[in-house]
Amino acid sequence: MVEALQTEIALRKAFFKGTRDGESYTDIIQTIYFGGGTPSLLDTKDIGVILATLHRHFSISDEAEITIEANPEDITPGKLSAWKQSGINRVSLGVQSFNDEELKWMHRSHDAQQAHHSILEIKKAGFNNFSADLIFGIPGQTDRQWEKNIEQMLLLETPHLSCYALTVEPKTALYHFIQKKKYLPVNEEQTARQFEILIKKLVSAGYEHYEISNFALPRFRSRHNSNYWKGVPYLGIGPSAHSFDGSRRQWNIANNMRYIQSIRQGIIPAESELLTEDMQWDEYIMTSLRTMEGCDLNYVFKKWGKAESLNLKAASNIFISSGQMVLQNDHLILTDKGKLFADGIASALFK
């Protein structure tokens, strides 16, 4: 797999040389992200090999943000030291909860003590920039238990938090258990209430709620994820990896062995689609409304024209009147109330 990743990197070396909005560009890489999946299971020397290959084929900024996703049970002083030496400067940790019962319910491999200890080890290793995930809306989770999870993160001085509502996907074990009434169903009122608790506690503690699921202390926003929401081109390497060049999306095959076999033949096993104007509109609405900066009507005017800008403003009046959105300096921004219905509001403004 590592050899295949190296080969794909070489095959993709010209990805960022092209045109964007009619102008030629050659980008210097500003962010690198190891994830999803569990890249922390990979031998540390292989992480170094992949980074060295990237440096051979791309121009990478000396100030690049380089993140690796990890689970608490994978964190050791040796791994942290090796990651740091290879150039990784940010860790994203899948904590999910500091409550042992909740972790067992989610079938996580770590316990609360490991979660706490792993963050201490990350800080001890000199990673000032790190993130941790939490999940809320777990059936049976009390508001007080949820508050304790947030408070633990604050005590550990975690600079960035990604907090997600539990979702139940069809054909999963959780979906099956809920259908069989072995587990309680997700309670929407509980989820909404705990989201409001989250916002109140973190914002009062000085965090920026800069994207619906993401909170950061000043200067600790995820630069990599922020680029997604801004529509910046990105290259994905490996099975299932997605890429975007500004107008076209591409995604690699998911099957590991078929991916490796194809790459060995010098063929990138990918499908792609060219985004229509309407698709680009929908993506911009969806991603911009998730951010604290909101949807820029001046950008809409520049890209789609005056009529579309005025139409969007008019269509948003119903959400402004209901207190779910505000218009500030020609930006449509969701209120805390509106963030609870972000997907529905965005879809109402789609083409």
Helices and strands as residue ranges (DSSP letters): H 2-11, E 17-20, E 23-26, E 29-34, G 39-41, H 44-57, E 60-70, G 72-74, H 77-86, E 90-96, H 100-105, H 112-124, E 130-136, H 143-155, E 160-165, H 173-179, H 188-204, E 208-211, E 214-216, H 223-230, E 242-244, E 248-252, H 256-264, E 270-274, H 277-289, E 295-296, H 297-304, H 306-315, H 317-321, E 325-328, E 331-334, H 336-339, H 342-348
